[in-house]
Structure formats: C-alpha cells, structure tokens
C-alpha cells in the first residue's frame, strides 16, 4: 500500500476529526449511495417497460413486411412467398391486407373509423402472437352463426373498440369502405359488408385495442375491391434483430416495386423517444450524485484546513505536491467508491427483490402487467458506477490542489 493511500485512509477514519466534518463525510457517502441506487433502479425499470412494450408490439405485428410502392398491392403473392421462404433467418410468412374503414354497430348509432387488417388465420398463428391475445371468443374469421339469425363472416375486434361500440360475441357489425365509391340515386354509395363478432383481442397497447379489427382475406379483397391482390407479405424471423439484414437480402432479390419495412422502421419514433427518456432520467438523477460530490468538496476543504500543520510537516519531510494531491484525491475517491458500492448493492438487491417477490404491483386493468417490470443490464450498472466515480474524482481536484499549494513553513505555523 502506498503511503498516500495509507494517509488518506487515516484522515478518512481519524477519531480526532471534527464531528461536523465526519457528519458531512457520511452524508456525502449516503448521497452517492442514494443517487447510484436510484439511477440503477430507474434505468432497470425503464428497461423493463421498454422490453414489455417491444414484446407486445412485435408480438402483435410481424418482424418485417414486404410491401409495394404507392400501395399497388401484391398480385401473385404465392410465388413471392415461395421465393422468400428460402431467405436465411425467415421462419414463417403470410399474406395480409391493411386498409381503413368505418365500422357501425348494427341497430345502434355508434360508429368509428378503424384500421382493418385482413389475415389468413392459419398462417397468422405462425407469424404473430395474435392468437395469444384473443381473450374472448376465437380467431374464427369464417362464417359465424347466431341462433335465429343469419350467419355472417367473423370479425375480431380490439377489446376497447368492442366496449366503445357496445357489441358482444355474435353481434352484427357493418364495415363501410370508400373503395370504388360511386354515386347512386341517393348520393355516394360506399361498399358495405356485414360481419359477426367472433372474438376480442387485448394487447395492452391502447392504439391497437381501440382502433384495429381483423377480418378474413377473401372478405377484405371484396370490401376494398382488390381482386386477387393483397397489401403485402408478413415475415417472422429467427431473431427480430435480424430484420435489417433480411430486408437487405430481400430488396436485392425482389427489387422495384417491392420494398421491405421492418418492425423498427414502424416503431422508430417510439423506441427513440424511450431511449431519450432514459437519457433524461440518467441526467436528472445524476444530479443527486452531483450534490453529494459538492459535499465531498466541502469535506475535503475542511479537512485541508484542519490538517494544515500535518500537511506542512509532510512537505517538510520531503512529500511532493503530487503526493499531497494524491492523498486528498484518494480520500475523496475512497468516500465516492464506498458510496458507489453501497448504492450498487442496494439497487441490485431492490431490483432482484422486485423481480422475485413483486413488491410494487400495478393495476392490471390499466397496464396489463401486474407488477413493475425490471430488466437489469450490466452496462447500465457499469455506466452508473463510472459516472459516480468520475464525479467523485472531479470533486477532489480543487481541495487537493489547495492542499498541494500550501507552503511548508506557513503550514507548520498555522494555528
């Protein structure tokens, strides 16, 4: 052990030290610990929420989609699917149609503009997790019967959408499309088609649950007058992070008018905003450590004043300015390291406890998840630790410099 570290530890644990200085030292350590713990906990919670949002959005949608420019539609989609199946990392494929329509609750004055997605139920189960989000009824988009009434094709509604329209399983709804809008004797006549509610889905993402409905591809082709076309082809990959790589391969193979849209392209703004929020939280909570660092500055300045004669003796015995600076830098760093270690341990313990015992619960009807989500990332812990240590180091520079500049003779005579 170097003598600088030895002296720094003695100063830090000195029993002769003024009690007020000792109190500020403990407050500094506690401040660094609280700031460090708060940072790792908040970052872990934000990681957990981001993972939950990502899994629900991506589970509900495909990892990538093959689409056409200007919404021309894909005519011979079966051939495209066969070509795409041979692309590395592609696990499953399926056609889909995406358009907008007006939905009317039969016999009621309730209507809403919605997004209509048409799928093949058999392939959809392999491409997305929609089937796992169907909480009521079934994913039956064929003919749905209701006792004593005429059967109609099935439609799957978001839970919030069904609640707003006040419709139950088996109830009739009407979809109106502006495709092929033509003028008749009584004004404009949109395409209309009757459906019966086959089930509800609930993802926990409000925009989806309140604005999206699923129907079968044959019905959508008729409603939107698409002939034998579909809007595009959905892809499921081995790993969602391979989307950009797969997109490049497919674009080279299919060329114009086709292009590939990945899950990140669709949700770029959302995830970019979540990353921005994470950085804002990091900066704001780092202010706790900054305040603690100011306490370290105050502590060291008072220690320098208290130990002025001892500093003079050390310098008269041959200690260099650099050695004196090291003593006070090490003293501040030791306090910062202790606070950082306590904070990381406390943060890790609380995050682990939340993962295991779910102390902090959430209303499931609002958030879908029942407890505060936690995802601990080693890089977050390392980043927080480095930030805390760096701020502690910065706090030591000025007091250490003042101590190093003391003249030995004046310091020894200091009262």
Phi, psi and omega in degrees: 000130179292153182292333177298316179293321179300312180294320180300317179293321179297317179296322183292325184253012185300126179284341180274358183292144177304134184302325181297321179294318178299319180298315180295324177299314179295322178296321178298313179298317179296320179297315177297319181296314181295315179298317179295314180297315180300319181297310184292327179291311181297317179297322179293322177294317179295323174299319180296315178295319179298319179295319179297314180298316181298314183295325181285318180293312183288327177294328181280333183241174181276160177291328179204158179224138172267121183231176178239147176295145178062021177053044179292333183089158180256117184283290183266070189290336179298321179292320178298318179299317179298321179292320184287330182301333182275354180288132180304142176079355177277121184264318183209156180222162177190143178284159176205160173233137183229121180202182180243152180205170175254129180253135179240134173279120186301130177078003181229154180269056178234127181213160180198143172283133184223168171265127179253126175241123179259136185222167168259109185307327182292316180278333182299324180298334180272339187263320181230176178260024182305318183302328180284345180263358178279101185270338181224136181078206183223170176270052181262105181258010173277206181285129180249128183257152173223132188306126177080003181230166183286138178285147176223164177300150182281152175224139179253122184251150169296145185301316181293325178294314179298321179295320180292323180278348183056057177236147179245180179300132179089349180289153182270136172228160181238133174255132177245132181238144178276358180297131178066026181305128183226156182266125179248196181295334184246028179103198182292138182239102177283160173293138180227145179212137180270145178221162171240141183292117180267334182180174176239148171240154180218114182258339187091352175262111190302318182301325179283312186293340183251357187224001187239142174223148180245136174226175179282155181298315180302320180292321180292321179299324178284316183297319183260009178051056182259359182065235179259009182278161168232165181289327182178191182233130179271147180232137169249135184248166177299321180219129183300334180286355176271004187302314182295319179297313180295321180301319180296319180296314182293321180298323178291329183279315187271324179059189183297140011266015184271149170213165183245131177248121182268167179300326181288325177301319183289321187249021184304313183297320181297309183288329175294319179294321179295321176295321178297317178299322180297318179293320178298315179299319179299314182293315183296313182289337176295339179297332176298316179292324178298317178298317178297324179295324176296325176295323177297318177302311181299316180300312183293323178298317179292325176295319178301316179295319181290324185259020184303314181296320180294324177296318178299318179297316179300317182290326178290337178274359175116000178294136180275166176303322180297318180295318179296318177300317180301320182303312184280329174295316180294323178299314178294320180294322178299316177299317179295319180294319178298313179298319179296315180297316179296316181297316179296318179296315179296315179298316179298317181296316181292320178296317179297317180298320178294320178297319186276318190247353176053052181297319183261103182268162178233148176295113185297332181287344178261313187256353184071315176279147188267347182218158179300121184283143180231132171221107181273129178244126181307322182297327177295316180297317179296315180298317179295317180299315180296320179297317181295317180293320180297315179296323177296320178296314180302323182294337184273342191297310184295310178300321180295322179295318179297319179295319182293333184273357179294138177275132186307311185296312180295323180295319181294325181278357184293134178245000000 
